[in-house]
Amino acid sequence: MRISDRVQAMAMHATARWTVRYGEELRFAGSELPAPSVVDVGTRHGRVPVHVYGEGTTAHVHLHGGAWLMRYPQMDDWWCRYLAATTGAVVHNVDFRTGPYVAYPVAQEQAHDVAEQLATRFDRVSVGGFSSGGGMAAAVALMARDRSSFSPALQVLGIPALDMASEVPAGAGMISPSLRGLVRRVYFPDVESRREPYASPLLAPDLTGLPPALVLTAGRDTLRPDGVRYAQRLREAGVDVWHHDTPGVDHYFLTEDPVRARDTMAQVADRVRAALAG
């Protein structure tokens, strides 16, 4: 890792709490919930703090975005509150470790291990995330299948990063080639490992036996082709898929039109609630 890359990644890591504010206009439900409790869950890479919202007998495991460089689960506090309030699930927002202090596959394996343990405590468990967290949710579903560790009821893949072996197209999109390059050099420094299924779920040779999926894409997002292709591959593998595309918006697809976002969020919540109800 270049010194300049490490310095840039450390700055992104340290300043996320002041620079990430994309969900503040999306607090449609759950604001009345108390501050989340924080529990530590053991994983193969040490104990991981998990922010817990709500009460119930089912659980949803949420994995925040931040390009594997921002360790700031509070960026998705608005979403966790919304799901807890509208689905009746206990939402677990995982504070997994990120670059530049760890590298792949630490965050993916911490996320899997947390979800696996929760599956022993709750009747049913779903897993989801946004952006890099969406890619991690797909990886957790693959790990759970490959290791027969637990059976997620649903995977919610929001604007997911699914192929770390490929470049993103140049253009005006929020996810730029320069950001992709930084993420790969810092969190995925081993070139060969970028093609592994848990780093790049889109490149997994076999997608059969995975849980039902909600795939959310955005029309101007440079990650959109990966999400579209993953939804297609899941269907071809016999997986039940609901693919929702928001046209005309970039990576922060919900914030550009909060009125439309309310409908999208409600549809996702309905499907999470139904999956967890069995």
Secondary structure, 3 states (H helix, E strand, C coil): CCHHHHHHHHHHHHHHHHHCCCCHHHCCCCCCCCCCEEEEEEECCEEEEEEEECCCCCEEEEECCCCCCCCCHHHHHHHHHHHHHHHCCEEEEECCCCCCCCCCCHHHHHHHHHHHHHHCCCCCEEEEEECHHHHHHHHHHHHHHHHCCCCCCCEEEECCCCCCCCCCCCCCCCCCHHHHHHHHHHCCCCCHHHHCCCCCHHHCCCCCCCCCEEEEEECCCCCHHHHHHHHHHHHHCCCCEEEEEECCCCCCCCCCCHHHHHHHHHHHHHHHHHHHHC
